[in-house]
Amino acid sequence: EPEVTQTPSHQVTQMGQEVILRCVPISNHLYFYWYRQILGQKVEFLVSFYNNEISEKSEIFDDQFSVERPDGSNFTLKIRSTKLEDSAMYFCASSVVTVNQPQHFGDGTRLSIL
Amino acid sequence: LAKTTQPISMDSYEGQEVNITCSHNNIATNDYITWYQQFPSQGPRFIIQGYKTKVTNEVASLFIPADRKSSTLSLPRVSLSDTAVYYCLVGAQEDQGGKLIFGQGTELSVKP
C-alpha cells in the first residue's frame, strides 16, 4: 500500500536556525497538509496546500512558516527561525480530494529545538 | 463544526470486543463521521468512515443510529497491538478547507 514518507525522522536544531522538513505524499494525491503535535497534546492543523497554493492555514502558521512543492513529488515545511516552542512532532498528510476522503499521514518528524 | 465528546481512556483485555462511543449532538446534515487511530510516535491512521447505519471493514465496524447524534466504533477481539489513541472526527471537509480537527481522543489500553 502506498504511503506518505517523511524525512528526517528526528531533527535537532539550535534555536534561531532554519529547518526544512520533507515529505513525499502519495503519488496520485492532490491535497497536502502539515499538522503538528506537541508532546502530550492534540494533533493540530497547520496548513493545507492544493494546486501550488495554500488553501487554508491556522493561527500557528505565522510568517516563520512556509510550504513548498519544489517538484512533482516533494512537499516541504520550512521554519525560518525556530523557537523552543516549535519542538513537536510534525506530520505530513495527503488526500486524493478534500471532500470526505481520508487523509493519509506519514510517521512524522520529531523536531527538537535546543 | 460539530463538537465531539468521547471517553478519555478505556481499558480492555485481549480477545474482548471494544466499543468506543462518540457523542456529536450538533452534527450537520452533510457531516460524515470518521475515526482515526494513532500509535505512539506515529501519524494518525484512517480506520473507518460512515454517514448512517452501519459500516464494516476488515479492521472495525461503525454503528450510527438514525438520529446520528452519536456513533460507536467497534473493534472485534482486540489484541495488544490495538493499544492506541482513537479519534472521532465529525465534519464535511469542504467546510473546513480540508483540515481535520482532532480532539483528545480515547486512549485504549489492551492488557494481556
Boltz contact constraints between the chains, C-beta under 6 A:
constraints:
  - contact:
      token1: [A, 31]
      token2: [B, 98]
      max_distance: 6.0
  - contact:
      token1: [A, 42]
      token2: [B, 102]
      max_distance: 6.0
  - contact:
      token1: [A, 43]
      token2: [B, 102]
      max_distance: 6.0
  - contact:
      token1: [A, 45]
      token2: [B, 99]
      max_distance: 6.0
  - contact:
      token1: [A, 48]
      token2: [B, 97]
      max_distance: 6.0
  - contact:
      token1: [A, 48]
      token2: [B, 98]
      max_distance: 6.0
  - contact:
      token1: [A, 48]
      token2: [B, 99]
      max_distance: 6.0
  - contact:
      token1: [A, 55]
      token2: [B, 97]
      max_distance: 6.0
  - contact:
      token1: [A, 56]
      token2: [B, 97]
      max_distance: 6.0
  - contact:
      token1: [A, 56]
      token2: [B, 99]
      max_distance: 6.0
  - contact:
      token1: [A, 91]
      token2: [B, 43]
      max_distance: 6.0
  - contact:
      token1: [A, 98]
      token2: [B, 93]
      max_distance: 6.0
  - contact:
      token1: [A, 98]
      token2: [B, 98]
      max_distance: 6.0
  - contact:
      token1: [A, 99]
      token2: [B, 93]
      max_distance: 6.0
  - contact:
      token1: [A, 99]
      token2: [B, 94]
      max_distance: 6.0
  - contact:
      token1: [A, 100]
      token2: [B, 32]
      max_distance: 6.0
  - contact:
      token1: [A, 100]
      token2: [B, 93]
      max_distance: 6.0
  - contact:
      token1: [A, 102]
      token2: [B, 46]
      max_distance: 6.0
  - contact:
      token1: [A, 105]
      token2: [B, 43]
      max_distance: 6.0
  - contact:
      token1: [A, 105]
      token2: [B, 44]
      max_distance: 6.0
  - contact:
      token1: [A, 106]
      token2: [B, 43]
      max_distance: 6.0
  - contact:
      token1: [A, 107]
      token2: [B, 42]
      max_distance: 6.0
  - contact:
      token1: [A, 107]
      token2: [B, 43]
      max_distance: 6.0
  - contact:
      token1: [A, 108]
      token2: [B, 43]
      max_distance: 6.0
